[in-house]
Amino acid sequence: MRCAVCGSERLSALGELTSGNRIGDQRFLRLAFPRTGIFRPRPSYDACFARACLDCGALIPFLGASARQQLNAEADSLSDVDSSY
Ligand SMILES: [Zn+2]
């Protein structure tokens, strides 16, 4: 596995990724997409894990197994968010 930013192969062990906002707060970073219907919630997937590049410091987040399975099942229905704001 290589760093997507600098190409280094020196990545840390897999760590747990949390928001770090408060002690005991276990909310993970979340990847969210636009709603797929008016009454449907936004599809979102928690990134529970990460590796850090030991050379440039880039953080590479990963979805947990259940979030990855859910994303695979729903991937064809997802669309890009509006990135103009
Ligand atoms: Zn790097």
PDB file of the backbone (N, CA, C, O) and the ligand in Angstrom, with CONECT records:
HET     ZN  A 101       1
ATOM      1  N   MET A   1       0.844  -1.188   0.000  1.00  0.00           N
ATOM      2  CA  MET A   1       0.000   0.000   0.000  1.00  0.00           C
ATOM      3  C   MET A   1       0.882   1.241   0.000  1.00  0.00           C
ATOM      4  O   MET A   1       1.884   1.308   0.711  1.00  0.00           O
ATOM      5  N   ARG A   2       0.492   2.220  -0.807  1.00  0.00           N
ATOM      6  CA  ARG A   2       1.269   3.454  -0.925  1.00  0.00           C
ATOM      7  C   ARG A   2       0.439   4.664  -0.520  1.00  0.00           C
ATOM      8  O   ARG A   2      -0.789   4.647  -0.608  1.00  0.00           O
ATOM      9  N   CYS A   3       1.122   5.711  -0.074  1.00  0.00           N
ATOM     10  CA  CYS A   3       0.467   6.981   0.215  1.00  0.00           C
ATOM     11  C   CYS A   3      -0.040   7.575  -1.101  1.00  0.00           C
ATOM     12  O   CYS A   3       0.700   7.635  -2.082  1.00  0.00           O
ATOM     13  N   ALA A   4      -1.283   8.007  -1.120  1.00  0.00           N
ATOM     14  CA  ALA A   4      -1.870   8.576  -2.333  1.00  0.00           C
ATOM     15  C   ALA A   4      -1.349   9.978  -2.618  1.00  0.00           C
ATOM     16  O   ALA A   4      -1.544  10.494  -3.719  1.00  0.00           O
ATOM     17  N   VAL A   5      -0.692  10.603  -1.650  1.00  0.00           N
ATOM     18  CA  VAL A   5      -0.197  11.973  -1.831  1.00  0.00           C
ATOM     19  C   VAL A   5       1.249  11.983  -2.320  1.00  0.00           C
ATOM     20  O   VAL A   5       1.556  12.617  -3.330  1.00  0.00           O
ATOM     21  N   CYS A   6       2.153  11.276  -1.603  1.00  0.00           N
ATOM     22  CA  CYS A   6       3.576  11.351  -1.944  1.00  0.00           C
ATOM     23  C   CYS A   6       4.131  10.039  -2.509  1.00  0.00           C
ATOM     24  O   CYS A   6       5.262  10.006  -2.994  1.00  0.00           O
ATOM     25  N   GLY A   7       3.355   8.976  -2.452  1.00  0.00           N
ATOM     26  CA  GLY A   7       3.795   7.700  -3.014  1.00  0.00           C
ATOM     27  C   GLY A   7       4.638   6.856  -2.079  1.00  0.00           C
ATOM     28  O   GLY A   7       5.062   5.765  -2.460  1.00  0.00           O
ATOM     29  N   SER A   8       4.896   7.325  -0.864  1.00  0.00           N
ATOM     30  CA  SER A   8       5.703   6.575   0.100  1.00  0.00           C
ATOM     31  C   SER A   8       5.014   5.263   0.469  1.00  0.00           C
ATOM     32  O   SER A   8       3.787   5.172   0.503  1.00  0.00           O
ATOM     33  N   GLU A   9       5.833   4.255   0.742  1.00  0.00           N
ATOM     34  CA  GLU A   9       5.295   2.985   1.238  1.00  0.00           C
ATOM     35  C   GLU A   9       5.355   2.915   2.754  1.00  0.00           C
ATOM     36  O   GLU A   9       4.998   1.894   3.342  1.00  0.00           O
ATOM     37  N   ARG A  10       5.804   3.996   3.397  1.00  0.00           N
ATOM     38  CA  ARG A  10       5.945   4.020   4.859  1.00  0.00           C
ATOM     39  C   ARG A  10       4.650   4.525   5.493  1.00  0.00           C
ATOM     40  O   ARG A  10       4.511   5.712   5.791  1.00  0.00           O
ATOM     41  N   LEU A  11       3.710   3.609   5.693  1.00  0.00           N
ATOM     42  CA  LEU A  11       2.439   3.950   6.324  1.00  0.00           C
ATOM     43  C   LEU A  11       2.378   3.346   7.717  1.00  0.00           C
ATOM     44  O   LEU A  11       2.952   2.287   7.971  1.00  0.00           O
ATOM     45  N   SER A  12       1.685   4.020   8.609  1.00  0.00           N
ATOM     46  CA  SER A  12       1.544   3.525   9.984  1.00  0.00           C
ATOM     47  C   SER A  12       0.664   2.290  10.009  1.00  0.00           C
ATOM     48  O   SER A  12       0.044   1.923   9.011  1.00  0.00           O
ATOM     49  N   ALA A  13       0.623   1.657  11.175  1.00  0.00           N
ATOM     50  CA  ALA A  13      -0.353   0.589  11.413  1.00  0.00           C
ATOM     51  C   ALA A  13      -1.749   1.189  11.325  1.00  0.00           C
ATOM     52  O   ALA A  13      -1.912   2.408  11.389  1.00  0.00           O
ATOM     53  N   LEU A  14      -2.746   0.338  11.179  1.00  0.00           N
ATOM     54  CA  LEU A  14      -4.127   0.790  11.108  1.00  0.00           C
ATOM     55  C   LEU A  14      -4.577   1.266  12.477  1.00  0.00           C
ATOM     56  O   LEU A  14      -4.463   0.531  13.458  1.00  0.00           O
ATOM     57  N   GLY A  15      -5.084   2.481  12.553  1.00  0.00           N
ATOM     58  CA  GLY A  15      -5.569   3.030  13.819  1.00  0.00           C
ATOM     59  C   GLY A  15      -7.055   3.316  13.767  1.00  0.00           C
ATOM     60  O   GLY A  15      -7.655   3.350  12.693  1.00  0.00           O
ATOM     61  N   GLU A  16      -7.643   3.521  14.931  1.00  0.00           N
ATOM     62  CA  GLU A  16      -9.053   3.892  15.002  1.00  0.00           C
ATOM     63  C   GLU A  16      -9.160   5.388  14.746  1.00  0.00           C
ATOM     64  O   GLU A  16      -8.381   6.169  15.292  1.00  0.00           O
ATOM     65  N   LEU A  17     -10.115   5.789  13.922  1.00  0.00           N
ATOM     66  CA  LEU A  17     -10.285   7.191  13.553  1.00  0.00           C
ATOM     67  C   LEU A  17     -11.522   7.743  14.246  1.00  0.00           C
ATOM     68  O   LEU A  17     -12.630   7.253  14.024  1.00  0.00           O
ATOM     69  N   THR A  18     -11.340   8.759  15.083  1.00  0.00           N
ATOM     70  CA  THR A  18     -12.484   9.399  15.750  1.00  0.00           C
ATOM     71  C   THR A  18     -12.399  10.897  15.537  1.00  0.00           C
ATOM     72  O   THR A  18     -11.384  11.414  15.071  1.00  0.00           O
ATOM     73  N   SER A  19     -13.474  11.589  15.883  1.00  0.00           N
ATOM     74  CA  SER A  19     -13.489  13.035  15.701  1.00  0.00           C
ATOM     75  C   SER A  19     -12.546  13.730  16.669  1.00  0.00           C
ATOM     76  O   SER A  19     -12.003  14.788  16.352  1.00  0.00           O
ATOM     77  N   GLY A  20     -12.346  13.145  17.850  1.00  0.00           N
ATOM     78  CA  GLY A  20     -11.449  13.738  18.828  1.00  0.00           C
ATOM     79  C   GLY A  20     -12.010  14.976  19.493  1.00  0.00           C
ATOM     80  O   GLY A  20     -11.281  15.693  20.179  1.00  0.00           O
ATOM     81  N   ASN A  21     -13.309  15.245  19.300  1.00  0.00           N
ATOM     82  CA  ASN A  21     -13.903  16.462  19.850  1.00  0.00           C
ATOM     83  C   ASN A  21     -14.008  16.432  21.371  1.00  0.00           C
ATOM     84  O   ASN A  21     -13.676  17.414  22.034  1.00  0.00           O
ATOM     85  N   ARG A  22     -14.462  15.327  21.923  1.00  0.00           N
ATOM     86  CA  ARG A  22     -14.660  15.238  23.363  1.00  0.00           C
ATOM     87  C   ARG A  22     -14.208  13.872  23.854  1.00  0.00           C
ATOM     88  O   ARG A  22     -14.201  12.891  23.109  1.00  0.00           O
ATOM     89  N   ILE A  23     -13.834  13.833  25.116  1.00  0.00           N
ATOM     90  CA  ILE A  23     -13.468  12.554  25.711  1.00  0.00           C
ATOM     91  C   ILE A  23     -14.688  11.634  25.688  1.00  0.00           C
ATOM     92  O   ILE A  23     -15.774  12.025  26.114  1.00  0.00           O
ATOM     93  N   GLY A  24     -14.506  10.436  25.200  1.00  0.00           N
ATOM     94  CA  GLY A  24     -15.602   9.480  25.144  1.00  0.00           C
ATOM     95  C   GLY A  24     -16.485   9.628  23.919  1.00  0.00           C
ATOM     96  O   GLY A  24     -17.383   8.814  23.706  1.00  0.00           O
ATOM     97  N   ASP A  25     -16.245  10.660  23.102  1.00  0.00           N
ATOM     98  CA  ASP A  25     -17.044  10.859  21.895  1.00  0.00           C
ATOM     99  C   ASP A  25     -16.495   9.947  20.808  1.00  0.00           C
ATOM    100  O   ASP A  25     -15.372  10.139  20.341  1.00  0.00           O
ATOM    101  N   GLN A  26     -17.265   8.977  20.413  1.00  0.00           N
ATOM    102  CA  GLN A  26     -16.793   7.995  19.441  1.00  0.00           C
ATOM    103  C   GLN A  26     -17.371   8.231  18.047  1.00  0.00           C
ATOM    104  O   GLN A  26     -17.333   7.325  17.214  1.00  0.00           O
ATOM    105  N   ARG A  27     -17.903   9.418  17.770  1.00  0.00           N
ATOM    106  CA  ARG A  27     -18.411   9.669  16.425  1.00  0.00           C
ATOM    107  C   ARG A  27     -17.251   9.636  15.440  1.00  0.00           C
ATOM    108  O   ARG A  27     -16.211  10.258  15.656  1.00  0.00           O
ATOM    109  N   PHE A  28     -17.449   8.911  14.379  1.00  0.00           N
ATOM    110  CA  PHE A  28     -16.415   8.765  13.368  1.00  0.00           C
ATOM    111  C   PHE A  28     -16.577   9.825  12.299  1.00  0.00           C
ATOM    112  O   PHE A  28     -17.605  10.500  12.230  1.00  0.00           O
ATOM    113  N   LEU A  29     -15.575   9.967  11.478  1.00  0.00           N
ATOM    114  CA  LEU A  29     -15.736  10.788  10.290  1.00  0.00           C
ATOM    115  C   LEU A  29     -16.725  10.082   9.377  1.00  0.00           C
ATOM    116  O   LEU A  29     -16.775   8.853   9.341  1.00  0.00           O
ATOM    117  N   ARG A  30     -17.510  10.854   8.641  1.00  0.00           N
ATOM    118  CA  ARG A  30     -18.599  10.265   7.864  1.00  0.00           C
ATOM    119  C   ARG A  30     -18.544  10.772   6.430  1.00  0.00           C
ATOM    120  O   ARG A  30     -18.401  11.968   6.180  1.00  0.00           O
ATOM    121  N   LEU A  31     -18.660   9.840   5.503  1.00  0.00           N
ATOM    122  CA  LEU A  31     -18.745  10.165   4.083  1.00  0.00           C
ATOM    123  C   LEU A  31     -20.218  10.160   3.707  1.00  0.00           C
ATOM    124  O   LEU A  31     -20.875   9.124   3.802  1.00  0.00           O
ATOM    125  N   ALA A  32     -20.754  11.323   3.275  1.00  0.00           N
ATOM    126  CA  ALA A  32     -22.190  11.442   2.999  1.00  0.00           C
ATOM    127  C   ALA A  32     -22.418  11.867   1.554  1.00  0.00           C
ATOM    128  O   ALA A  32     -21.625  12.610   0.975  1.00  0.00           O
ATOM    129  N   PHE A  33     -23.509  11.386   0.987  1.00  0.00           N
ATOM    130  CA  PHE A  33     -23.893  11.684  -0.400  1.00  0.00           C
ATOM    131  C   PHE A  33     -25.280  12.310  -0.410  1.00  0.00           C
ATOM    132  O   PHE A  33     -25.988  12.240   0.594  1.00  0.00           O
ATOM    133  N   PRO A  34     -25.691  12.928  -1.536  1.00  0.00           N
ATOM    134  CA  PRO A  34     -27.048  13.499  -1.625  1.00  0.00           C
ATOM    135  C   PRO A  34     -28.112  12.415  -1.460  1.00  0.00           C
ATOM    136  O   PRO A  34     -27.879  11.240  -1.741  1.00  0.00           O
ATOM    137  N   ARG A  35     -29.286  12.847  -0.996  1.00  0.00           N
ATOM    138  CA  ARG A  35     -30.411  11.927  -0.853  1.00  0.00           C
ATOM    139  C   ARG A  35     -30.720  11.272  -2.195  1.00  0.00           C
ATOM    140  O   ARG A  35     -30.540  11.876  -3.253  1.00  0.00           O
ATOM    141  N   THR A  36     -31.187  10.028  -2.134  1.00  0.00           N
ATOM    142  CA  THR A  36     -31.570   9.319  -3.357  1.00  0.00           C
ATOM    143  C   THR A  36     -33.074   9.395  -3.588  1.00  0.00           C
ATOM    144  O   THR A  36     -33.565   8.877  -4.592  1.00  0.00           O
ATOM    145  N   GLY A  37     -33.819  10.029  -2.679  1.00  0.00           N
ATOM    146  CA  GLY A  37     -35.257  10.234  -2.805  1.00  0.00           C
ATOM    147  C   GLY A  37     -35.683  11.260  -1.770  1.00  0.00           C
ATOM    148  O   GLY A  37     -34.966  11.503  -0.799  1.00  0.00           O
ATOM    149  N   ILE A  38     -36.862  11.871  -1.978  1.00  0.00           N
ATOM    150  CA  ILE A  38     -37.314  12.962  -1.110  1.00  0.00           C
ATOM    151  C   ILE A  38     -37.410  12.534   0.351  1.00  0.00           C
ATOM    152  O   ILE A  38     -36.991  13.282   1.234  1.00  0.00           O
ATOM    153  N   PHE A  39     -37.939  11.377   0.620  1.00  0.00           N
ATOM    154  CA  PHE A  39     -38.153  10.949   2.001  1.00  0.00           C
ATOM    155  C   PHE A  39     -37.069  10.008   2.504  1.00  0.00           C
ATOM    156  O   PHE A  39     -37.226   9.382   3.553  1.00  0.00           O
ATOM    157  N   ARG A  40     -36.004   9.909   1.786  1.00  0.00           N
ATOM    158  CA  ARG A  40     -34.919   9.018   2.203  1.00  0.00           C
ATOM    159  C   ARG A  40     -33.830   9.807   2.916  1.00  0.00           C
ATOM    160  O   ARG A  40     -33.574  10.958   2.564  1.00  0.00           O
ATOM    161  N   PRO A  41     -33.180   9.200   3.921  1.00  0.00           N
ATOM    162  CA  PRO A  41     -32.057   9.877   4.583  1.00  0.00           C
ATOM    163  C   PRO A  41     -30.855   9.939   3.645  1.00  0.00           C
ATOM    164  O   PRO A  41     -30.758   9.172   2.687  1.00  0.00           O
ATOM    165  N   ARG A  42     -29.946  10.861   3.937  1.00  0.00           N
ATOM    166  CA  ARG A  42     -28.714  10.927   3.138  1.00  0.00           C
ATOM    167  C   ARG A  42     -27.933   9.638   3.334  1.00  0.00           C
ATOM    168  O   ARG A  42     -27.698   9.235   4.473  1.00  0.00           O
ATOM    169  N   PRO A  43     -27.527   8.985   2.260  1.00  0.00           N
ATOM    170  CA  PRO A  43     -26.649   7.818   2.422  1.00  0.00           C
ATOM    171  C   PRO A  43     -25.327   8.271   3.034  1.00  0.00           C
ATOM    172  O   PRO A  43     -24.690   9.195   2.527  1.00  0.00           O
ATOM    173  N   SER A  44     -24.917   7.628   4.115  1.00  0.00           N
ATOM    174  CA  SER A  44     -23.662   8.018   4.758  1.00  0.00           C
ATOM    175  C   SER A  44     -22.965   6.788   5.328  1.00  0.00           C
ATOM    176  O   SER A  44     -23.599   5.800   5.699  1.00  0.00           O
ATOM    177  N   TYR A  45     -21.649   6.884   5.385  1.00  0.00           N
ATOM    178  CA  TYR A  45     -20.821   5.734   5.737  1.00  0.00           C
ATOM    179  C   TYR A  45     -19.700   6.211   6.655  1.00  0.00           C
ATOM    180  O   TYR A  45     -18.978   7.155   6.336  1.00  0.00           O
ATOM    181  N   ASP A  46     -19.569   5.543   7.800  1.00  0.00           N
ATOM    182  CA  ASP A  46     -18.565   5.955   8.778  1.00  0.00           C
ATOM    183  C   ASP A  46     -17.188   5.430   8.411  1.00  0.00           C
ATOM    184  O   ASP A  46     -17.018   4.251   8.102  1.00  0.00           O
ATOM    185  N   ALA A  47     -16.211   6.319   8.451  1.00  0.00           N
ATOM    186  CA  ALA A  47     -14.813   5.935   8.262  1.00  0.00           C
ATOM    187  C   ALA A  47     -14.226   5.714   9.655  1.00  0.00           C
ATOM    188  O   ALA A  47     -13.899   6.672  10.355  1.00  0.00           O
ATOM    189  N   CYS A  48     -14.096   4.467  10.047  1.00  0.00           N
ATOM    190  CA  CYS A  48     -13.715   4.122  11.424  1.00  0.00           C
ATOM    191  C   CYS A  48     -12.214   3.968  11.626  1.00  0.00           C
ATOM    192  O   CYS A  48     -11.736   3.978  12.760  1.00  0.00           O
ATOM    193  N   PHE A  49     -11.471   3.826  10.541  1.00  0.00           N
ATOM    194  CA  PHE A  49     -10.049   3.504  10.651  1.00  0.00           C
ATOM    195  C   PHE A  49      -9.216   4.409   9.745  1.00  0.00           C
ATOM    196  O   PHE A  49      -9.739   5.007   8.805  1.00  0.00           O
ATOM    197  N   ALA A  50      -7.917   4.505  10.034  1.00  0.00           N
ATOM    198  CA  ALA A  50      -7.035   5.300   9.184  1.00  0.00           C
ATOM    199  C   ALA A  50      -5.596   4.832   9.328  1.00  0.00           C
ATOM    200  O   ALA A  50      -5.215   4.222  10.328  1.00  0.00           O
ATOM    201  N   ARG A  51      -4.811   5.132   8.304  1.00  0.00           N
ATOM    202  CA  ARG A  51      -3.363   4.995   8.371  1.00  0.00           C
ATOM    203  C   ARG A  51      -2.788   6.383   8.088  1.00  0.00           C
ATOM    204  O   ARG A  51      -3.388   7.174   7.360  1.00  0.00           O
ATOM    205  N   ALA A  52      -1.621   6.670   8.669  1.00  0.00           N
ATOM    206  CA  ALA A  52      -0.940   7.940   8.424  1.00  0.00           C
ATOM    207  C   ALA A  52       0.345   7.670   7.660  1.00  0.00           C
ATOM    208  O   ALA A  52       1.040   6.690   7.929  1.00  0.00           O
ATOM    209  N   CYS A  53       0.657   8.528   6.718  1.00  0.00           N
ATOM    210  CA  CYS A  53       1.922   8.423   5.986  1.00  0.00           C
ATOM    211  C   CYS A  53       3.039   8.927   6.896  1.00  0.00           C
ATOM    212  O   CYS A  53       2.949  10.032   7.431  1.00  0.00           O
ATOM    213  N   LEU A  54       4.081   8.135   7.074  1.00  0.00           N
ATOM    214  CA  LEU A  54       5.187   8.509   7.961  1.00  0.00           C
ATOM    215  C   LEU A  54       6.115   9.528   7.317  1.00  0.00           C
ATOM    216  O   LEU A  54       6.960  10.099   8.006  1.00  0.00           O
ATOM    217  N   ASP A  55       5.984   9.773   6.025  1.00  0.00           N
ATOM    218  CA  ASP A  55       6.844  10.739   5.344  1.00  0.00           C
ATOM    219  C   ASP A  55       6.182  12.106   5.185  1.00  0.00           C
ATOM    220  O   ASP A  55       6.817  13.124   5.456  1.00  0.00           O
ATOM    221  N   CYS A  56       4.921  12.153   4.752  1.00  0.00           N
ATOM    222  CA  CYS A  56       4.294  13.465   4.520  1.00  0.00           C
ATOM    223  C   CYS A  56       3.164  13.766   5.505  1.00  0.00           C
ATOM    224  O   CYS A  56       2.685  14.899   5.551  1.00  0.00           O
ATOM    225  N   GLY A  57       2.728  12.782   6.294  1.00  0.00           N
ATOM    226  CA  GLY A  57       1.696  13.026   7.303  1.00  0.00           C
ATOM    227  C   GLY A  57       0.276  12.933   6.787  1.00  0.00           C
ATOM    228  O   GLY A  57      -0.665  13.158   7.547  1.00  0.00           O
ATOM    229  N   ALA A  58       0.094  12.611   5.521  1.00  0.00           N
ATOM    230  CA  ALA A  58      -1.266  12.486   5.004  1.00  0.00           C
ATOM    231  C   ALA A  58      -2.017  11.402   5.763  1.00  0.00           C
ATOM    232  O   ALA A  58      -1.446  10.373   6.124  1.00  0.00           O
ATOM    233  N   LEU A  59      -3.288  11.639   5.998  1.00  0.00           N
ATOM    234  CA  LEU A  59      -4.142  10.686   6.694  1.00  0.00           C
ATOM    235  C   LEU A  59      -5.028   9.987   5.668  1.00  0.00           C
ATOM    236  O   LEU A  59      -5.683  10.639   4.855  1.00  0.00           O
ATOM    237  N   ILE A  60      -5.043   8.680   5.713  1.00  0.00           N
ATOM    238  CA  ILE A  60      -5.811   7.900   4.736  1.00  0.00           C
ATOM    239  C   ILE A  60      -6.898   7.148   5.484  1.00  0.00           C
ATOM    240  O   ILE A  60      -6.618   6.121   6.103  1.00  0.00           O
ATOM    241  N   PRO A  61      -8.151   7.641   5.442  1.00  0.00           N
ATOM    242  CA  PRO A  61      -9.234   6.995   6.178  1.00  0.00           C
ATOM    243  C   PRO A  61      -9.792   5.784   5.436  1.00  0.00           C
ATOM    244  O   PRO A  61      -9.726   5.700   4.210  1.00  0.00           O
ATOM    245  N   PHE A  62     -10.346   4.846   6.212  1.00  0.00           N
ATOM    246  CA  PHE A  62     -10.959   3.633   5.662  1.00  0.00           C
ATOM    247  C   PHE A  62     -12.323   3.415   6.297  1.00  0.00           C
ATOM    248  O   PHE A  62     -12.528   3.711   7.474  1.00  0.00           O
ATOM    249  N   LEU A  63     -13.244   2.898   5.509  1.00  0.00           N
ATOM    250  CA  LEU A  63     -14.541   2.501   6.039  1.00  0.00           C
ATOM    251  C   LEU A  63     -14.389   1.210   6.821  1.00  0.00           C
ATOM    252  O   LEU A  63     -13.494   0.412   6.539  1.00  0.00           O
ATOM    253  N   GLY A  64     -15.256   0.998   7.800  1.00  0.00           N
ATOM    254  CA  GLY A  64     -15.342  -0.282   8.479  1.00  0.00           C
ATOM    255  C   GLY A  64     -15.986  -1.305   7.554  1.00  0.00           C
ATOM    256  O   GLY A  64     -16.533  -0.950   6.510  1.00  0.00           O
ATOM    257  N   ALA A  65     -15.919  -2.578   7.940  1.00  0.00           N
ATOM    258  CA  ALA A  65     -16.415  -3.656   7.077  1.00  0.00           C
ATOM    259  C   ALA A  65     -17.898  -3.502   6.758  1.00  0.00           C
ATOM    260  O   ALA A  65     -18.295  -3.671   5.605  1.00  0.00           O
ATOM    261  N   SER A  66     -18.731  -3.185   7.757  1.00  0.00           N
ATOM    262  CA  SER A  66     -20.172  -3.084   7.502  1.00  0.00           C
ATOM    263  C   SER A  66     -20.484  -1.873   6.633  1.00  0.00           C
ATOM    264  O   SER A  66     -21.347  -1.953   5.759  1.00  0.00           O
ATOM    265  N   ALA A  67     -19.795  -0.744   6.856  1.00  0.00           N
ATOM    266  CA  ALA A  67     -20.016   0.446   6.024  1.00  0.00           C
ATOM    267  C   ALA A  67     -19.568   0.175   4.588  1.00  0.00           C
ATOM    268  O   ALA A  67     -20.210   0.624   3.638  1.00  0.00           O
ATOM    269  N   ARG A  68     -18.480  -0.550   4.435  1.00  0.00           N
ATOM    270  CA  ARG A  68     -17.985  -0.875   3.084  1.00  0.00           C
ATOM    271  C   ARG A  68     -18.975  -1.778   2.352  1.00  0.00           C
ATOM    272  O   ARG A  68     -19.220  -1.586   1.161  1.00  0.00           O
ATOM    273  N   GLN A  69     -19.545  -2.759   3.051  1.00  0.00           N
ATOM    274  CA  GLN A  69     -20.541  -3.634   2.428  1.00  0.00           C
ATOM    275  C   GLN A  69     -21.780  -2.839   2.026  1.00  0.00           C
ATOM    276  O   GLN A  69     -22.339  -3.054   0.951  1.00  0.00           O
ATOM    277  N   GLN A  70     -22.208  -1.915   2.898  1.00  0.00           N
ATOM    278  CA  GLN A  70     -23.385  -1.091   2.594  1.00  0.00           C
ATOM    279  C   GLN A  70     -23.098  -0.180   1.396  1.00  0.00           C
ATOM    280  O   GLN A  70     -23.940  -0.030   0.510  1.00  0.00           O
ATOM    281  N   LEU A  71     -21.906   0.427   1.373  1.00  0.00           N
ATOM    282  CA  LEU A  71     -21.540   1.281   0.242  1.00  0.00           C
ATOM    283  C   LEU A  71     -21.506   0.489  -1.061  1.00  0.00           C
ATOM    284  O   LEU A  71     -21.964   0.977  -2.094  1.00  0.00           O
ATOM    285  N   ASN A  72     -20.969  -0.720  -1.020  1.00  0.00           N
ATOM    286  CA  ASN A  72     -20.948  -1.546  -2.232  1.00  0.00           C
ATOM    287  C   ASN A  72     -22.356  -1.838  -2.724  1.00  0.00           C
ATOM    288  O   ASN A  72     -22.597  -1.846  -3.931  1.00  0.00           O
ATOM    289  N   ALA A  73     -23.289  -2.078  -1.809  1.00  0.00           N
ATOM    290  CA  ALA A  73     -24.661  -2.395  -2.189  1.00  0.00           C
ATOM    291  C   ALA A  73     -25.381  -1.184  -2.774  1.00  0.00           C
ATOM    292  O   ALA A  73     -26.274  -1.335  -3.608  1.00  0.00           O
ATOM    293  N   GLU A  74     -24.993   0.026  -2.337  1.00  0.00           N
ATOM    294  CA  GLU A  74     -25.711   1.236  -2.741  1.00  0.00           C
ATOM    295  C   GLU A  74     -24.938   2.096  -3.734  1.00  0.00           C
ATOM    296  O   GLU A  74     -25.447   3.127  -4.172  1.00  0.00           O
ATOM    297  N   ALA A  75     -23.740   1.704  -4.094  1.00  0.00           N
ATOM    298  CA  ALA A  75     -22.839   2.562  -4.878  1.00  0.00           C
ATOM    299  C   ALA A  75     -23.447   3.030  -6.199  1.00  0.00           C
ATOM    300  O   ALA A  75     -23.226   4.170  -6.606  1.00  0.00           O
ATOM    301  N   ASP A  76     -24.204   2.173  -6.870  1.00  0.00           N
ATOM    302  CA  ASP A  76     -24.748   2.551  -8.175  1.00  0.00           C
ATOM    303  C   ASP A  76     -25.828   3.624  -8.080  1.00  0.00           C
ATOM    304  O   ASP A  76     -26.122   4.287  -9.074  1.00  0.00           O
ATOM    305  N   SER A  77     -26.429   3.810  -6.892  1.00  0.00           N
ATOM    306  CA  SER A  77     -27.492   4.805  -6.754  1.00  0.00           C
ATOM    307  C   SER A  77     -26.976   6.153  -6.253  1.00  0.00           C
ATOM    308  O   SER A  77     -27.752   7.104  -6.162  1.00  0.00           O
ATOM    309  N   LEU A  78     -25.689   6.259  -5.926  1.00  0.00           N
ATOM    310  CA  LEU A  78     -25.134   7.481  -5.346  1.00  0.00           C
ATOM    311  C   LEU A  78     -24.722   8.468  -6.422  1.00  0.00           C
ATOM    312  O   LEU A  78     -24.325   8.084  -7.522  1.00  0.00           O
ATOM    313  N   SER A  79     -24.823   9.764  -6.080  1.00  0.00           N
ATOM    314  CA  SER A  79     -24.375  10.806  -7.006  1.00  0.00           C
ATOM    315  C   SER A  79     -23.436  11.768  -6.280  1.00  0.00           C
ATOM    316  O   SER A  79     -23.362  11.773  -5.052  1.00  0.00           O
ATOM    317  N   ASP A  80     -22.724  12.579  -7.057  1.00  0.00           N
ATOM    318  CA  ASP A  80     -21.770  13.539  -6.498  1.00  0.00           C
ATOM    319  C   ASP A  80     -22.499  14.633  -5.734  1.00  0.00           C
ATOM    320  O   ASP A  80     -23.602  15.026  -6.113  1.00  0.00           O
ATOM    321  N   VAL A  81     -21.888  15.129  -4.655  1.00  0.00           N
ATOM    322  CA  VAL A  81     -22.419  16.307  -3.968  1.00  0.00           C
ATOM    323  C   VAL A  81     -22.081  17.539  -4.801  1.00  0.00           C
ATOM    324  O   VAL A  81     -21.206  17.500  -5.666  1.00  0.00           O
ATOM    325  N   ASP A  82     -22.790  18.631  -4.526  1.00  0.00           N
ATOM    326  CA  ASP A  82     -22.496  19.911  -5.176  1.00  0.00           C
ATOM    327  C   ASP A  82     -21.231  20.467  -4.535  1.00  0.00           C
ATOM    328  O   ASP A  82     -21.251  20.850  -3.366  1.00  0.00           O
ATOM    329  N   SER A  83     -20.146  20.517  -5.273  1.00  0.00           N
ATOM    330  CA  SER A  83     -18.866  20.970  -4.713  1.00  0.00           C
ATOM    331  C   SER A  83     -18.595  22.437  -5.030  1.00  0.00           C
ATOM    332  O   SER A  83     -17.457  22.890  -4.912  1.00  0.00           O
ATOM    333  N   SER A  84     -19.621  23.186  -5.429  1.00  0.00           N
ATOM    334  CA  SER A  84     -19.397  24.592  -5.818  1.00  0.00           C
ATOM    335  C   SER A  84     -19.457  25.547  -4.638  1.00  0.00           C
ATOM    336  O   SER A  84     -19.163  26.732  -4.793  1.00  0.00           O
ATOM    337  N   TYR A  85     -19.840  25.047  -3.433  1.00  0.00           N
ATOM    338  CA  TYR A  85     -19.878  25.954  -2.285  1.00  0.00           C
ATOM    339  C   TYR A  85     -18.651  25.832  -1.436  1.00  0.00           C
ATOM    340  O   TYR A  85     -18.525  26.528  -0.429  1.00  0.00           O
TER     341      TYR A  85
HETATM  342 ZN    ZN A 101       2.792  10.553   1.990  1.00  0.00          ZN2+
END
